[in-house]
Amino acid sequence: SQITARLFSVEIDVHYVFNVSRIRIYPLAGINFSHSSSKVISSEPLIDEPLDSDGILDIGVNLGGWLTYPFSDEITGFSELKFTISNYDRVSLTAGILFNL
């Protein structure tokens, strides 16, 4: 059997900036739209048609925050922690470096 699953998501978040010494904290809240679908193709002789889902649209809530810290005038480190509350609950952690050009 072969199983294919797809998940597509669009998120809209709003941030607010708090300056705490050199560190900037950005709490965030937002909305999440996710669409999922799946397809199963069976190698069983009794099932001769693929099983397809038309897809499910789910709306959820995002909660989390950003944190930035300037290492120099040209380089800033950042991190974001975000919780998505929906039928597809998830936690995401992102970190990186911004180059101020």
N, C-alpha and C positions, 0 to 999 in steps of 0.2 A: 504494500500500500504506500501511496505517496500523499503526504499532507502538506498543504501550503496555507500559511496564515499571513495576513497583512494587517498592519496597524498604521494609520495616518493620523497625525495630530496637529492642531493649530492652537497656539496659546496666545493670550493677550494679557499682559501683566502691567501693573502700575507700581512704580517705585516712589519712595519718599526718602530724601537724603538727611541723615543726621551726621554732623561733623563732630567727631570726638577726637580731639588733638589732631594727630596726623592721619588717623584711621577714619574712613567714611563708612557708615553703616546704612544700608538701603533695605528696609523691610519691603516686602512685596506681597501683593494679593492680585489674583486674576482669575480668569475663566479659561477652561480648556474644552476644546471640541475634538473628540476622537471618533474615528470611523474604523471598524474592524470587519474583516471578512475572512472566510476560510473555504478551502476546497479539499475534498478527499477523493482520490482516485484509488479504488481498491483493485487488488489482483485476485480477489475472491471470485470464483466462477458464478456465484449467485447474484453478485452485484455487477450489472453491466453498464450502469450509468454513473458518472461522477456525482458525488454529493456536494452541492454548492450552497453556501449561505449568501443571501442578498446583502448582508452587511448590517451592522448595528451602529447607530449614531449615539454617542454618549456625551453628556455635558458634565464637567466636573469643576472643581475649585482648586486653584493654586495658592499655596501659602509658603512663604520662605523669606529669604533675605540674601543680600549681597554684602560683601566686605571688601574694601579696597585699601591698600597700603602702598604709599609711594616710596619706592626704594631710592629714587633720584628724581630729578626734574624730567628725565626722559623715560623712565621705566616705572610702571606701577603693577603690583601684583593684585590679583583679584580671586575671589572664591564666591560661589553661589550654592546655597542649599535650598532645594525646593521640594515640597510635598504636593503631590497631585491626589486629590480625594475624588474618586469616581468609581465606576465599575472596574477600572483599570488602575487601581491605586499603585502609586510608585513614588520612590524617593530618588532624586538626582542630585549629584554633587559635581560641580564644575569648578575647575581652578585653571588659572593661566596668567599670562603676562601681557600687559598692554604697553605698546611703544608709543609715546607721545611724539608725533611728528610735527 
